[in-house]
Amino acid sequence: MIKNYLATTLRNLSRNKTYATLNILGLALGITCSMLIFLVVKFELSFDTFHSKKDQLYRINTHVQFQGETGRLPNVPFPFIEALRNDLPEFKQATVTNYVSGGLVSINREGQAPARFQEENGITYIEPQFFDLFDYTWLEGNPQTSLKDPRSVVLTESQAMKYFNETSPIGKTLRLNNTYDLKVTGILKDFPANTDFPFNVLISHTTLKEVYSEETRNNWGNLNYTTQGFVVLPEGTNLKGLETKLSAFTRKYMDEEGAKSRSYVLQPLRTIHFDELYGNYNNRIVARQTIWALSLVGAFLLITACINFVNLATAQAVKRAKEIGVRKVLGSSRRQLFWQFIYETAFITTIALVVSIVLTQAALPALRELLGLEIYFTPLEEPVVIAFIIGLLVLVSILSGFYPAMILSGFNPIQALKSKFATQRTGSLSFRRGLVVLQFCISQVLIIGTLVVTSQMDYFQNKSLGFTKDAVLTVPLPGAQNLNFETMRSELKANPGVEEVSFSNLSISSAANQRTFFTFAKKGGAVESFVTSLKFGDEHFLEMHQVKLLAGRNFIKSDTIREFVVNEAMLRQLGIKSPEEAIGQYINLYDRIKAPIVGVVSDFHVTSLRENIDAVLMASSNRSYRTANIKLNATQMKEGITHVEQVWTKKYPEHVFSYQFLDQTIANFYREEQKTSALFRIFSGIAIFIGCLGLFGLISFITAQKTKEVGIRKVLGASATNITLLFFKEFAFLVVIAFLIAAPIAYYVMNSWLENFEYQVEVGVGVFIIAVGISLVIAACTVGYQSVKAALANPIKSLRNE
C-alpha cells in the first residue's frame, strides 16, 4: 500500500512541477527559519546548564539603600565570602571570584623580544573552592592545589597555546601588567561558549594580597563589581530565611547605619543569563521575553509555510478531481484517499526537510557572524535536535496535510468525473481567504516591527548627544600617574592629522560610569546628600567635545579638584532654577573636598539612550586621567592614527597599543538592538515571500473557479483591465482586513519594546501607512500574473462545455 502511495505521489509531483516546487520551497523556508531559531533559543537556554550543581548554585547580590533609592548590585564586599564560610555553616560551600577582565600579559621567550598580549577580557582571580561548585575539565594540574599558592595561574588550553605554542607549559612563567610574575600550574579545557564565566587566565585568589592593600581587602563598605560571591544550597532551602540571616551576619562587621542599609538576594544561577537587573561577567543579557518572542516568530513562520501548503494543495483540487473520481469508482474508500494525501504531504515535507537541513547548514555561518554566537547544527551529537526535526516532520505533515486530505478525499465521484462540483466541495473559499488574512497579518506585524526597530536604530545614530563624537579616538593610558600630560599633548598635536587632545578618567560617553555621592546645602535648607556621575577631564575636555557652556566658565588646569562644572540635570537635582544662580555655590565631595561651581553646561548623554540624562559633576584632576581623547583631522585620519601609535609606543614601550573610535563605542551600546533589527528584516522578508506563495495558490484557485464568469464578462464587454482590477480588489480587501488585525497587535508589541529606552521614536501613523502600502504592492505583484492570464484567456474556450 505504501509503495502504491509513493508511486502515486511521485507521478503527481512530476506532472505538477510548479506546484511541487512552490510547496517544497515554501515549506523548506518555513522549516529552515524554525530550525535556525530553535538553534538560537536552545543555545541561549543552555547557558551554564552543564554544571552538575546548577540547580543548587546561587549568586549573592547586594541591595544598598541610599536617599530612598535601592542600588541593586551583583557583588559582595571583598572579605564577605571568607567571613561567611567561617561564621555560617549553611554557607560552607561558597566561593568568590574577582573578574578584572583585561590586562597586559607578557611572555619572555629565549633569544627573542618579549611577546605581549593586551587581553580585553578573560582574566580573573579565583579560589580552589570554585571548582567544588562549578564543573570544568582539568587537562593538567589539580583543582585543590594548583591555585592554592600566591602567583600561580591556570590557563585554558587555547590560551596556553596562544602564549607558549606548546601543549604543556606547566612551570613556565608569564608576567601580568609588567608587575607580577605568575607560574603556570594547570591547564583547563576551554570553557564552553554557553557560559557567563568567560575565564581564560585564572589567577590564584591569594595573589590579591599583593595587588590590594590590607585596608582594601578588609573593607566591608566597598562594593566592587568584579567581586562576586557564589554558594551551593540544598534543594528546598528557605531562601528568604537565609537572606534575612545574611543581613544579620553583616552587622557583625559593619557599623549599625551601614549594616542597616544592606540586604541580600540569593539569585539562582540559571537566571543570571537573562537578568537585566544584575548583569553578568559577559556583559551580555538576553531577556526571556526576547527568547519567547523569537520562538513565536519561528512558530509564525512555520504556520505561514503550512498555510501556503494548504492554499496550494486545495488550488490543485480542480485538477485532481477526475483522479479522485476514478479512484472512488474503482473502490477506494475515503479513508484510503485521506491517508494517500497525508502520505503525499509527508513525502513533500520530507523533501522540504532535507532541503531545509542543507539551507540551515549554509545559513549558519552568516547567522554566527550576525549574532556573534557559537551556534552549530550537529543533530547526530544532540538527541534534542533529532527530536526537534522528527517533531517538525510530524507537525508540519499534519498541519499542512489534514485539511486538503479531508477536502480532496470527500469529493463525490460522479460530480468529480463530470467536473461538476460546488465550490464548497473543494474546500471553503472563506476558510482559505481566512488563511491568507492570517499570513498577511503575520507579515504585516513583522513589517511594522522592522520599520519601528529600524527607525529606533536611525534615531540612535542621528540624535544629538550633546557633544561631538565624530573622528574622536579614545586611547587607554597605562601608568598615567607619572605622565607629563602637557608634553604628550604637544607631541600628539605635532602631526597635522591630530587636531586636538584632551585627557580624562573615562571617555565622555562610555559603558563604564563612575558614580559617587556628595552633599549640598540648599538655600534656606539643611545639608542633603545626592548621587551623581563623576567625570574628570583637563581644561580642553569640554571644548574638544563641543559641550555648550550655558553660564560661568570652564574649569582651569589643576592637579587636584578645586572647582566644579555641572550640567542642567544637576541643577534640577539640586533645585536650582537657573544656570546663573548655580555659579559660586559650593559642593562637598567625599565629605572632604569643598569646591565652588564655576560653570554650567548643557545636558549630554554619558551612557546609552536607554537611560535618562544623569546629573554630572566635572572637575580637573590629572591624578585620575586614564584616557586620551584625540580629535583627528577627517582628511588625514590614517596618518593621524599612525602618529598617535608612534607617540604612545614611545611612552609605553612595554605595552600594546589599542584604541577605539568614540562613535563606535556609542554604537556598541546598541549591538543587541542592531542584531534584532537585522533579524526582523530577514524574517519579515521570508514571511512576505512565503505569504506570496500562499497568495499565488489562492489566486490560482479563484481563477480556476471563475473561468466561466470571466468568459461571460469578456463577452459582455469587460476589458482585461476591468477583470484584473476585479481580482485585485478582492485581495486588497483581504490585505486591509489583515492590516486591521495586525496594526493593534504590532502597536502594542513595539511600544512594549520601546519602553526599554528612555529616548525613543513615536510609533506614528506613517509606519502603518507604509506597512499596508508595502503589503498592497506585494499583493498586486503576486496577483497580477494569474489575474492577467485569466483576463487575457480566450472566452470561447472558457465557456465551452465538455
BATOR-381183 format. One record per residue (C-alpha): y, z, x. Coordinates in pm, whole numbers, plus 32768, in hexadecimal, padded with zeros to 4 digits. Layout:
REM BATOR-381183
YZX;...
This chain:
REM BATOR-381183
800080008000;80F680608114;809E7F1F81CD;80F57E5C8091;823C7F1C806D;82947ECE81D7;82487D5A81B1;831B7D468075;84397DFD811C;84387D18824D;842A7BE6816D;854D7C5F809A;86227CB881C9;85E07B668270;86517AB28132;878E7B858113;88077BA18278;89717BE9821E;890A7CFE812F;881E7D928231;89237D828348;8A317E288277;89457F3D8207;88C07F838365;8A1C7F7783FE;8AB0806282F8;8996815D8313;899081478490;8B02819584A9;8AE782B983B5;89B783488467;8A55831685BF;8B8E83D5855B;8ABD84EB84C1;89E6850085F9;8B13850E86E3;8BB786198610;8A7086DA8603;8A5E86D58781;8BC58754879B;8B8C8868869A;8A4088CC8737;8AE788E5888C;8C0889B8880D;8B228AA4874F;8A418AD4887E;8B438B83895F;8AA38CAA8A11;897A8CAD8926;888A8C8F8A4D;88AD8E018AA8;87828ECF8A34;88698FF089CB;89678F0D891E;894C8FC887D2;898B9118887A;8AA890B28962;8C0C9112890F;8D5E90EE89B5;8E4B921889A8;8FA491AA8931;90D79288893F;91E192AC8832;93339338889A;943993AF87A0;95A29374880A;96DE936A8737;9610934E85FA;9555921F867F;93EB920A86F1;9399915D8837;923190DF8832;91A690B4898F;9049904A8A07;905291338B30;9034929E8B9A;90DB93718CAB;904893468E05;8F96949C8E17;8F2494918CA9;8DBC94178CCC;8D5894FB8DEA;8DDE962B8D30;8D3295B38BF2;8BDD95A18C9B;8C0B96FD8D28;8C8C97A88BEC;8BDC97088AC3;8A6196D48ACB;8A7B95CF89B3;8B2B94E98AAA;8A4395088BD5;8A04938F8BCA;8B67931B8C0C;8C1292428D0F;8D6991C48D6F;8DD790688DE0;8F1D900F8E90;8F4C8E998E6D;906B8E318F53;90238CC28F0E;90B68C0D903C;90E28C3D91AF;90D08B989304;8F758B8B93A3;8F5D8B349516;8E1F8AE295D4;8E148AE5974E;8D3C89C897CE;8CD289BA9939;8D9588BA9A01;8E6B885B98D5;8FA888C9982D;8F6F89C39713;8F18892595C5;8FFD89A394B0;8FC1899C933B;90CE89FC9241;8FFF8A78911C;90AF8A738FCB;8FA18B428F21;8E4B8BE28F50;8EA08D0C9031;8E428E628FA9;8DF58FC59018;8CC1905A8F71;8BD5917F8F8D;8A5A916F8FC2;8A3C91FC8E5F;8ABD90AE8DDC;8962901D8E0A;88C391388D44;898990BF8C17;899E8F468C4B;88838E578CA5;88AF8D6A8DCB;87B08CD38EB7;87AE8D489020;873F8C499123;877A8D30924C;87E18E999269;87B18FC7918A;887D90229053;886F919690A8;88D891839216;89879038925F;8AD290AD91CA;8AB9921A9223;8B80921D9368;8CF191C79394;8D479068940D;8C038FD1938F;8C028E9592BB;8B048DD591ED;8B358C5F91B1;8AAA8B7490B0;89CB8A609134;8ACB89479114;8BDE8A1F91AB;8B028A7292D6;8AC488FE9312;8C3888B992EF;8C9689B993F7;8B7489A894EC;8ABD8863949D;896F890D94CA;887089AE93E6;886E8B0E9477;89BD8B9494F3;89478D0094E3;89FA8DC595F2;8B148CC79617;8C7F8D3195EC;8D9C8CAC951A;8F068D1F951F;8FC88D6493DF;91408D2B93CF;91548D37954C;911F8EB09531;8FB88F1F94F0;8E788EAB959B;8D588EAE94A4;8BE98E9E94FF;8B038DC69428;89E78EA393AC;89538DDA928C;893A8C8D91D8;89348C62905E;88CA8B388F94;8A018A958F02;8A798B408DC7;8A368A6E8C90;8B56899F8C05;8B438A618ABC;8BCC8BA88B43;8D1E8C538B34;8CE18CEE8C89;8D448BD08D75;8CDE8C838EB3;8C958BC78FF8;8CFD8CC29102;8C878E2390AE;8D168F2F9192;8C9C9097919C;8D77917890C6;8D8B927991DA;8E5C917D92A0;8F7D91C791B6;8FAC9311926C;9047923E937F;9109915E928F;91A7926691AD;924093B09215;919F94F591A3;92C4952A90B7;928193DC900E;910B941B8FF9;914695688F4C;925994EE8E64;91F3951A8CF6;933A94918C77;931993368D10;926092348C3A;921F91028D10;918C8FD38C5C;90948F978D78;8FE790E88D3F;8EF090D88C1F;8DE091CD8BBF;8C8D91808B25;8B8392638A98;8A22924F8A09;89EA931588CA;88AB934A87FE;8888927C86C3;8909932C858E;8A0993F58652;8B2C9485858A;8C4393C28636;8D6094718581;8CDC95C385EF;8CC89553875B;8E2794BD874B;8EAA960E86D5;8DF096B887F1;8E8F95C888EB;8FEA96278871;8F989798889E;8F05975089F6;905196B78A67;910F97FC8A2A;905A98958B52;910297A48C41;925597578BA2;937A98218B25;9386986A89B1;9484975D895D;93D0964F8A24;927996A98997;930296B58835;937F954F8853;922794D088BE;90FC946E87EA;8FCB93998831;8F0592888784;8D9F922A87DD;8D8490B287BF;8C2B900A87AF;8BED8F1488CA;8B8C8E0287D1;8CEF8DFC8740;8DB18DE28887;8DA38C668896;8E428C45873D;8F418D5F873E;90AD8CF38767;912A8E5A875D;90988ED288A7;903C8D928962;8F408D6F8A7B;8F2E8D248BEF;8F0A8BB08BA9;905C8BAA8AF7;8FBB8AC389F9;8F8F8B3C8895;8EE18A758784;8F278B08862E;8DFF8B1B8543;8ED28A68843F;8EE18941852F;8D6789458555;8D2D894583DF;8E3C883F83A4;8D97875E84A5;8C4587958400;8CDE873982B1;8D6A85F68343;8C0D85A083C3;8B7A85E1826A;8C88850D81C6;8C4683EA82B1;8AD284008267;8B15840A80F0;8BFD82DE8116;8AE7821C81C4;89EE827980B0;8AE3820E7FA2;8B0C80C68058;899280978050;897F80E37EDA;8A8F7FE87E88;89F47ED87F5F;88967F1C7EDA;88FB7F107D6B;89CB7DD97DB1;88847D337E13;87E87D8F7CC5;883D7C407C25;87947B847D40;865C7C5C7D2F;86377C637BB7;85307B4E7BA5;846A7BE77CC4;84577D2E7C02;83FE7C797AC2;82DE7BBF7B69;825F7D027C07;82617DB67AB9;81B07C947A08;80A67C9C7B18;80687E0D7AD5;81557ED57BB4;81B9801C7B17;831880AB7B26;829781BC7C0B;820D80BC7D03;83537FF77CFD;841A81367D28;835D81927E65;837080297EDC;84EB80447EDD;84E881A17F75;840C81278093;84F07FFB80B8;861A80E280D6;856081BF81CE;850C808C829E;867A801C82A3;86E4818182F2;85EB818F8412;867C805084A6;87DA80DC8476;876A8221851A;86E78167864B;882F80A68661;88F281EB863D;882F828D875A;8895816B883A;89FD818487BF;89FD82FD87F5;898E82D8895E;8A9381C88993;8BAB829788F5;8B5F83E289A1;8C0E83988AF0;8D5183428A38;8D2C8478895C;8CF185568A8D;8E2A84CC8B30;8EF884EF89F1;8E91865589A2;8E4B86CE8B05;8CFC875D8A97;8BA9874B8B40;8AF486B28A16;89AA85F98A45;88AD855B895B;875485D289CA;867585DD8894;853385F7895C;85AD873C89F7;864887D788C0;8573880E8788;86AB885186B9;872786EF8700;85D7865B8699;85E1872A855B;874186AE8515;86D785428544;85A98568845D;8683861D835F;87818501836E;866F84008335;85E884B58202;873D850F8174;87D783B7819D;86A1830D8110;86AF83E87FD8;882983D97FAA;883582627FE0;86F481FA7F3A;86C682D27E07;87CA82387D1F;878480C77D76;860D81097D5A;863981A07BFF;870E807B7B8B;86407F617C20;84F07FEF7BB5;857080157A51;85AB7EA37A06;850C7E1178CB;84207CFF794E;84667C057834;85DE7C207851;85C87C2079CC;84FD7AD979CC;85F97A3A78DE;871E7AC779AC;87967B68786A;87D77CD678A3;88FF7DAC7853;89EA7E31795A;897B7F92791D;88197F2F7977;888D7ED87AD6;892D80287AF6;8A6680B87A62;8B967FFA7AD9;8C6781307A97;8B8181F77B7A;8BA980FD7C94;8D1F80F77C61;8D1582707C7B;8C5F82517DC7;8D6B81657E4A;8E7782587DD7;8DC3836B7E99;8DB2828D7FCF;8F24823F7FC3;8F7583A97F75;8EC9841180BA;8F7182F58177;90CB835080F6;90A284C0814A;904F845482AE;9170835A82B4;92698462823E;91D9855B8338;91FD845D8451;9367841383F2;93C1858683E2;931785DF852D;93B484B185D9;950B850F854F;94E0867385CE;948085F28728;95B38510872C;9683863A86C1;9601870287E8;965A85EC88D9;97B485A28850;983C86F187DA;9951877B88B1;98D188B28962;9A2A892689CB;9A0188B18B33;99B987768BFE;984987438C50;983C85DE8CD9;97F8859E8E4A;97E487148E98;96D787798F8F;965288DE8F9A;95B4894D90E2;95158AA59121;95998B6C924A;94908C4492F6;951B8D6193C5;96808D2D9347;96EA8E8A93B6;97438E139515;97D48CC394AD;993C8C6494F4;99888BBE93A8;9AD38B229411;9A358A7F9543;991689F49477;9A058979936B;9AD388BF946F;999D88239509;991A87B193B6;9A6987189353;9A82865A949A;99C1853A93F8;9A6E845A92F3;99348475921D;998C85E391D8;9ABF86239100;9AB8879D90CD;99E788CF9124;99D08A28908B;98E28B4E90B5;98548C338FAA;97358D1B8F56;96A58C228E59;97058AC78DE6;98018AC38CCA;96E38A828BD0;957C8ADE8C1F;943B8B678B8B;94788CA78C50;95918D7E8BCC;96068EBF8C72;96668FC08B6B;96FA91188B97;97C092258AE0;992B92918B05;9A1C937C8A59;9B6D932E89BF;9C7394068916;9CFA935987E0;9E63939D878A;9E7894E186C9;9CFF951186DF;9BF295B687AE;9B43951A88D8;9A23943D8861;990093958913;98B8922188FB;97B891288981;98268FE48A26;97B68EBE8AF8;98328EE58C5B;98908DC68D40;990F8DDD8EA4;99C48CB08F31;9AC68C5C9037;9C2B8BF18FF1;9BBD8A838FCE;9AA98AC58ED0;9B6D8AA18D8A;9C4889858E06;9B2288B58E85;9A6F88D18D37;9BB7888C8C7E;9BA389C68BA8;9CE889D78AE1;9DCF8AFC8B31;9E768B8289F3;9F458CA08A80;9F8C8D4F8BCA;9EFD8CC68D0D;9DBD8C8E8DCF;9D328DAC8EA0;9D8B8DA99011;9C9C8D9C9138;9BF48EEC9172;9AC58F85921C;9AA390849104;9AFE90998F94;9C7590D18F6B;9CCB90198E29;9C268F6E8D02;9C3F8E2B8C43;9BA68E2F8AE5;9B5F8D3089D3;9BC88D258865;9A7A8DBA87F5;9ACB8EED88C6;9C158F15880F;9B608F0B86C1;9A6C9011873F;9B8690F787B2;9C5790C08679;9D7990228739;9E3D8F33865E;9ED58E42875C;9E998DD588C6;9FF38E51892D;9FA78FAC88A4;9E738FC98985;9F338F988ACA;9F5A90DE8B88;9E5991A68AC3;9D4D92558B91;9BD292378B8D;9AEB93378C2C;99B392938CBE;9880935E8D25;994C949D8CE2;99E194768E3D;9AAF93358E4D;9BF093368D83;9CB691F38D90;9DB291388CB9;9D848FFA8BED;9E5F8EF38C96;9DF38DBB8BD9;9D558D3C8A99;9C968BF28A88;9C128B2A8961;9AAB8B6588F3;99938AB089A8;98198AB68989;97688B7F8A98;960F8B3E8A01;95738A46890F;95FC89E587BB;94EA8AB38718;95C78BE08754;97298C3786F0;983D8C3587F5;98248D7D88AC;993D8E5E8922;996B8E188A97;9A048EF08BA4;9A5F8E338CE4;9ACE8EB28E36;9AE08E518FA3;99E58F009087;99568E3991A9;98478F3F91E3;97A28EBE90A5;97AC8D4590EA;96548CA290F1;96A88B40907C;97828A2290FD;9818894B8FEA;987787F69074;993E86EC8FB9;98D78595903B;99988450903D;98E983808F32;990B82439008;987882E29144;977083CF90BE;9659836991AA;9736839792DC;97B684E19250;96578570921C;95EE8504937B;971F85B1940D;96E186F09343;957A86FA93C0;95EB86D4952B;96EA87ED9510;95F788CF9454;94DB8891954C;95C488E1966B;96108A3295C9;94A98A7A9565;93C089CC965E;929B8AA995FE;92AE8A589489;9263892C93AD;938788799309;937A88549190;947788039083;949F87B38F14;95A987018E4C;965887E28D52;962E86E98C36;94B786DE8C7A;94A9885C8C75;954D88558B1F;9467873D8AA7;933C88148B0C;93A689158A06;932888208902;91EA879789A2;910B88068883;91F987718783;91FC86298844;908186248834;9091866B86BE;9183854C8693;909E845D8750;8F6E84CA8683;902D849C853F;908D833A85A1;8F2982DE8602;8E7E837584D3;8F7E82F883D8;8F54819A8467;8DDA81B08444;8DF4824182E4;8EDA81228281;8DEC80218312;8CBE80B58260;8D8B80CA8121;8DDB7F598143;8C687F0C8150;8C357FD0800E;8D5B7F207F6E;8CC67DD47FD8;8B827E367F2B;8C347E8F7DE8;8D057D517DDC;8BC87C8B7E1E;8B247D357CF3;8C4F7D047C0E;8C807B967C67;8B0D7B5D7C20;8B2F7C0A7ACE;8C6D7B4B7A71;8BFF79F17ADD;8C0B7963797B;8D4E7A1D7927;8DF6797F7A55;8D73782979EA;8DFF7851788C;8F5178C67912;8F66779479F5;8F0C76A978DB;90227749780C;911E77067921;911B783A7A01;917777EE7B6A;90C0786C7C9C;91E579567CDE;91CD79EA7B7F;90597A2F7BA9;90867AC27D06;91967BAA7C85;90B27C0D7B65;8FAF7C937C59;90B47D2F7D3D;91597DEE7C1F;900F7E937BCC;8FDD7F0B7D30;91497F6C7D5B;9114804F7C30;8FE980F17CDE;90B681257E1D;91CE81C97D58;90D882B47CA9;9045830E7DFE;91A4834F7E80;91F684377D5D;90C185067DB3;90ED84F47F2E;926285417F40;925C86B07ECD;912386F57F9B;91BC866080D6;930887108094;925F8863807D;917F882E81AD;929187A78290;938E88B08228;928A89B78281;925D891383D6;93D789008410;93F48A7683D1;93698AA68532;94BC8A3185B7;96068AE48596;96B2899185B3;9619887B84E4;965787338432;967E871D82BC;9562867A81FA;965185948141;96298485803D;963283788149;94DE83E281D1;943C83B1807D;94EA8264803F;946D81E2818E;930C82628147;92EF81BA7FF3;93928080807F;9291806B8196;9179809D809A;91FD7F8A7FB5;921E7E9580D5;90BB7EE58147;90397EBD7FE4;90F17D707FBD;905D7CEA8101;8EFF7D5C80A2;8F0B7CDF7F3A;8FBA7B9C7F9A;8E927AD88020;8DA47B0E7EFC;8EB27AF07DEE;8F3C79AC7E7F;8DDA79267E9F;8D9B79747D2D;8EED78E37CC9;8EA7779A7D7D;8D4377727CF6;8CF876427C1B;8D1576BC7AAE;8C0B75C17A40;8B06766C7B1A;8B8077C27AA5;8B51776B7935;8A0576B07953;88E2776078A6;879577627955;
